[in-house]
Amino acid sequence: MTALYPLVRRVLFRLDAERAHRGAVAASRIAGELLALLSIDARPPTSPRLARRLLGLDFPNPIGLAAGFDKDGVAPHLWPVLGFGFAELGTVTALPQPGNPPPRMFRLAEDRALVNRLGFNGAGSEVVARHLAQRLRRRPSIPIGINVGCSKVSMGDPACEEDDYATSVRRLAPFADYLAVNVSSPNTPGLRGLQDPGRLGRLVSVVREDLARAGHPAIPVLVKLAPDLPDGAVGEACGSAREAGAAGFIAGNTTLGRPGCASPLREEAGGLSGAPLRARATELVALVRRAVGPGVPIVGVGGVMTVADVIEKMEAGADLVALYTGLVFEGPLLARRLARELDAEMSRRAIPSAAFS
């Protein structure tokens, strides 16, 4: 499949980016449902070097699926087959919403990047919870995270914002190994303002309180930060979130910047992901690690396409690494290849566990 993917990619790249994305999600759903129906207990690549125990969870390897692809949780059983050591579903909002008007996803082929302004399009947490209740009767062999965001109509009123997150948390907690609080998408107006230390601390407290009321007080909560957050603000955001009960951080999300992009489509509004984001995303990992010190889990996200990119994130302080845009350019077996290459490189360096920093 890896050898054939360049030919498949040529066909897919003739399609509108969002149309190709919808096709990939539909194919994933069918494959995931077939795997669940056949009760196939797929396991990703693992070894004593790759396996990690973090957040009270066992990760077979540190390569994960980032939020954004499986928004509605349609294929949780597929991700270990493709080699992922964990998968993050979502972003899920309390209310169903269509997102921003199309066109809203753009492929910057020259830059190995995507720009999207989807705007948290999705079925809403009530529908996602109902579907996950069926799909997760048998748990996959990897941790499943669920990423929650705020519905567009709730933004602007702090009480409504908090209730929106809390509603999704209550509905989705029974199916999550960890929860990710998304306050960093650039495509919902006002959302990034929730990274303000005071607002962020209050939001994390509300999420933790609702988890406790729902009978799931032990579920870890991670906060997903933006790469566009000023360096000086990263430590304040991390400190506030940690004080309120955040167990770790995801660094980071898409960027409004266009570092080094050559494609004419760089002018499209929205968040950039892919290769041009790699350096800043790694800087954000390092900033978060300096802010929180050792022992606090960090998921590094942004521009991961090669094993060198994985190692770069880990050397900067990431415990886990997640990807999405890399699948578009490198194919569906990217995670499996990266896990094997990482294991080989760790063996060559005589590193006993997946920790480079």
C-alpha positions, 0 to 999 in steps of 0.5 A: 500500500505504501508503494501504491499510495503515490498513484492513489494520491494523484487521483485524490489530489484531482478532487476537491480537498474536502470531497477527498476528505469526506471520501476518506472518512466514509471509507474509514467508517466502513472499514471500522464497522467491518472490523468491529463486526468481525471482532478483530482485535487489531494491535499496532506496532509495539515493543518495550522501547515504544510502549509508554504508560502515561495518564494511567493509560497504556500506549503501545507506541507514541504515534497517535491520530490527531483530532480533526479527521475522525470528528464524529468517532466513526472508526475507533477500531480502524486506528490500531490497524493503521498503526496508531498507538492512540487516537483522538476523536473530535473535535465534538461540540455540544450542538450539531453544526454545519461549520463554515460555508464551503469551500473551506479546505485547501490543499497546498501541495507544493508546501505539503500543507492544508488550510482549513476553516471548517469551523467544528462541523459535526453531528454534536455530542448527543449523536456522537455519544449515541454512536460511540455507545454502540461502537465501543461496546468492545474497546480498541486495543489503544487509548481513545481520547475525545476532543471537545470544543465550543459550539459557535452560538455559545461563544461570547457568554462565559456561562454558555461557553462553560455549559457547552463544554460541560454538556459534551463532557457529561455525554462523552466521558463514559467513552473517553480514556482522556478528554482534550479541551480545545481552546485553540482552533482559529476557526470559531470566532473568540475561541482562542480567547479562552486561553486567557489564564483566568478564563482557561482556569475556570473552564478546566475547573468546570470540566473537572467538576462535571467529570466528578458529578458524572462519576468519572473523576479519574479521566485525565483532562488535557488542554490543547494550545495554539502555536500562535500563542505568544511565547510569554503567554504559554507559561501563564496558560499552562500554570492556570490550567495545571492549577485547575486540574489539567493533567497535560497538554497538547501542543498544538493546533493549526496556525494563522501564520503561513511560514515559508508557504509558496502555494497561491492558496496560502492566501485562503483564510483558516488554520494551516497544518502540515510541514510548514508548521513543524518548527513552530509546533516543536517550539511550542512543545519546548515552551510547554515543557519548560513551563510545566517541568518533567512528569507532565504529559505533552502530546506534540502535534504539527508537521509530523511526516517523518521519523526525524519529525517524531524524534524532534518533537520528543527531544523538545519534550513531547511524550507522545506525538500525533499527526493528521495532515501527514496521512494526506501526503504520506498515506494511511500506513504512515503511523505504522511506518513511523512506529517501526522506524522509531523503534529501529532508531531507538535500538540503534541509539540504545535508548530503552524507552520512548523518551529522547529529552 
